[in-house]
């Protein structure tokens, strides 16, 4: 337990009554503090570890007691503070500050000047980039040449296009593989789900919440098959990979209502509702604070599929290495700036057996540029190369 936590033990122990759960936006700027000040508090409380859990009853960078986290609405973000993002922890801390004052953090609050800051930590945050050119990126071999292609939906027409991979991280001319209507689908993800040697595509139909599999035929896509009845609108950021080590590709996603990461094991078939097995939880809360979940394949050369994701509050990119029965603890592989990336897709684009990434960088509501990030085999990416100028 940090020294400061021992000093103030008991100050955050009482669960607040429901009437004390106030929105920070109703409290005025006098009950707020800047991110820089909260960083000082976290440095004192947890030595800047926003995901610390030492078993002392206090959690996260600001060492918030579990009953206090729950009393001030923290479970809307994550089960415990250490499972929430930095921004989410600060937002709950702002409510505690409004309800209990800076003294809730004892000497750490005092030394950080928490009582005298009065700044809004998140003033008018800009919206995340909204795709304008191409959207819903995913990757797979859809022309049967053994090289991974990039697939995307054209926003203006709703058509699905495949950009032929050249095997060196570059792309050839695009080919239309889906006529119109693809604006009505979301969370496209690709893999060889039925083990026939051809990559397939999975997507959620937003109007019905059903999950469909579009079977790859070696030169595009065949007829679709319903593999999930309704309810898939309650999931986001679908990704595909073998995360249970059985050699079959699974479908993973974030459950919006709980923030949990869940996995639907693949059965190795495209046989309708038998294509996926019963889901398994592989991440306990906090995943609503992440987006752009993608599996590039094996990024760290350990023979297991990995997962990458962007932390919305910080704009950092993290690697969650596959463990063979889920994912391991995360490692930061990209410092800030990833909120400016509007879409990503992962695959081995240059044929070296290591997962790579393609990503669109764009301003909100504008078309952007496409970049190739080569995997290095260390769990990180090398320097990016622009492979698509405009129109993305």
Residue, then its C-alpha position, 0 to 999 in steps of 0.5 A: x500500500x502506498x504511504x499516502x494510502x495508509x495515511x488516509x485509510x478510512x477517508x474513502x472507505x464509506x460507500x456514498x449514498x445514492x443522493x451523493x452520486x452527482x454529475x461533475x457537470x452540475x458541480x461547477x469548475x470549482x469541483x474539478x482539476x486538470x489532467x496534469x493535477x490528477x497525474x500528480x495525484x497518481x504519481x504520489x498514490x501509485x507511482x503512475x501505475x493506472x492499472x495497479x492492483x496490489x490487493x490492498x483494497x485500493x485500485x487504479x492510479x488514484x487508489x480508489x476503494x471499491x465501494x467508493x468506485x461503485x458508489x460514484x458510478x464507476x461500474x458503468x466503466x469497469x468492475x474496478x478502477x484498475x480495469x478502467x482507462x485513465x480517463x474513466x478513472x479521472x471522471x469518477x475521481x472528479x465525482x468523488x472530488x465534488x462529493x468529498x473534496x480534495x481531502x479524500x486523497x489526503x497528503x497526495x491531494x494536498x501536495x498535488x494542489x487538488x483543492x486549488x486547480x478548478x480546471x475542467x480535465x476534459x474540455x470539449x474533446x474532439x470527436x473521433x475521426x469519422x470515415x469519409x472515403x473507405x470504412x470497415x477495413x479488414x484483410x484476407x486472401x479473396x482472390x486465391x493468390x496466397x497474398x493478403x488483400x485489403x477489403x473496405x466499404x466505400x462510404x458514398x456507394x456502400x459497395x465492397x472493394x478488395x485491394x489486391x495484396x502484392x505480397x510486399x505491403x503494397x496494394x494493386x488495383x481494387x476490384x468490386x466484390x460486393x454490390x451496394x448495401x454494405x453500409x448496412x453492415x458493421x464490424x467486418x472481420x475475416x479469416x478462414x472460418x470453415x478451414x477450406x483454404x479460402x478466407x471468409x468474411x463475417x459482419x453484423x447486419x445493423x438492421x437486424x443485429x444478426x451475424x452473417x458469414x460470407x463464404x470465400x470462393x477464391x475469387x470474391x465472396x459467395x452467398x451469405x449464411x446466418x451464423x448468429x441470431x440477433x443481439x450482435x448490435x450489443x457487441x462491437x469491434x469484432x475481430x478474428x483469430x485462433x485464441x483458444x489454440x484449437x487450430x480453428x478461427x474464432x470471433x471475438x468482440x467487446x460486449x457493450x453493456x458490460x465492457x467485457x471481452x468475449x470469444x465465440x469459438x469457431x467450430x471449423x465449419x460454415x454450417x449456419x448457427x453451428x459455425x460458432x460455439x458458446x461464448x467465453x469471457x476472456x477479458x473482465x471489464x474495461x474494454x469499452x475504453x478500447x477500440x479498433x480491436x484487430x488481430x494481425x495474426x502472430x505479431x511476436x513470433x510465438x505461434x499464437x494469434x495476438x490482439x491489438x487495440x487503441x485506448x481511447x482515453x490516451x490514444x495509445x496502442x496496446x498489444x495483447x499477446x495470445x496465450x492459447x486460451x485468451x490474451x495476456x496482459x497488455x504491453x504498450x506498443x504505440x505512444x499516443x496519436x492513435x485516436x487520429x487513426x480512423x480504421x485499421x486492418x491486420x494481416x501478414x501483408x508482406x509474406x514474412x510470417x509476421x503480422x502487419x497492419x494497414x491503417x487510415x489516418x484522417x481528420x474527422x469527416x474527411x478522407x485520409x491516407x493509408x499507411x502500412x506498418x510492418x511487423x518486426x516479430x518483436x510484438x511491435x511495428x516498424x516505421x510506417x510507409x504511405x501506400x494510399x494517398x487520398x480517397x481513404 
